[in-house]
């Protein structure tokens, strides 16, 4: 352009730039504001999301809410960048979730540990804060991942599954409040647990929520519908694939009827406050044997009774064998699996175990399993906690107890009527590691003994059963679950409840199962997915969004 042209154009360009600057100043900013009103709304959405999470968990029949329950929480986290505010949102969501599902904890701790209500409340507050901290950590880990190249819909499920695994590792064998448990009442959805277990289901459910959030963000633009369609395809695909697997597994169960076994589970329904009364021990054993007779009369080859269903040391129960022979001897091939404390004496000391005992109708002991993963304070020696100031004063009665010792990890399986059976006792089923170990040893059937009398109310019992039921599907093993209170049930390898007994009256449930020998992908790979998610979460924030170079 000639010089005059350039000179003539300069005023026009200057005027245009001035008009653009004025226009931009006149337009309202599009940046999200974090004033008090919007902060209240954000906290309210996090609280509401926590409430939806609570409603999606057992025993409430709102499991499908899990596909959208996290949307408000994830959305406000994506719009909020201030660290303190993100921590507050995580705390709000976590507190509602934990309190809404664990309000029964103080009473449970008081009953199970024999401590005062004040001490039980203090311990419950501590446990509540521990679980809540995992949800507080979620915004931190999410922000770390989103600062790198992995920002997007997959960042939320990666962070969520990583923290679920860490929370369970922090309290051994406790996988409480896992997002996958929301689908326990929906058999089609949870069928895919045999691929990646509870972590895999949690990953998919959180991913659906995250895709919906991505579609709602202003930056989604033309990709908005692609995010929504992806969420819909993932949800429908999960349901359809689960139905296909469920039908295939059910057809497999009906094959080879000659391999089927008729089994039973029993429930004694003794309130926790009435347990361990010496005068009642033998009458309760007689009641248990009478119900065993009923089960054998209905064709059951085995019957399983709850944890510590025999309220005396099995090796000191003189006359037990004679009672068993007298009441059940007419079924010489039948078996009883009972729970009882056991003492093992050495030259130096006596060691006590929380045991499962296999008894023949002749009264002879044919197999033993000693609980490996003992619950803190209630079962294991509390002396490991003596470093805490004031612990010896608060738990002076508990320090007088004779604690159980853990059994050996490599204990052999029980052989019940030529079927290898893996026993897991109470809290050992809250994590998957013990059940997977028993299947690795060759267990074709799983037995779970419990005492839900120490967790009062319908909600904790339903949550406990939801976790245990998932073990059957993850490993494709029929599972016999006997609990003193709560729900006793016979569960197929598809998670179907074939027979159950609950309530406050003693009784039995009888059904036919088919032992399984095959091993699922989850049985082989274990917790591979959480390890992968953890590694990705760790590395995600280290990779810049525009690649490794500054350009």
Helices and strands as residue ranges (DSSP letters): H 3-26, H 36-56, G 63-67, H 71-79, H 83-102, H 105-113, H 117-146, H 153-170, G 179-183, H 187-190, H 193-216, G 218-223, H 224-254, G 257-259, E 260-267, G 272-274, G 278-280, H 281-297, E 302-304, G 314-316, H 320-328, E 335-345, E 350-360, E 365-370, G 382-385, H 391-394, G 398-400, E 414-416, E 419-425, G 426-429, H 433-440, E 445-450, G 452-454, H 458-475, E 478-483, E 487-491, E 497-502, E 507-514, H 521-525, H 528-540
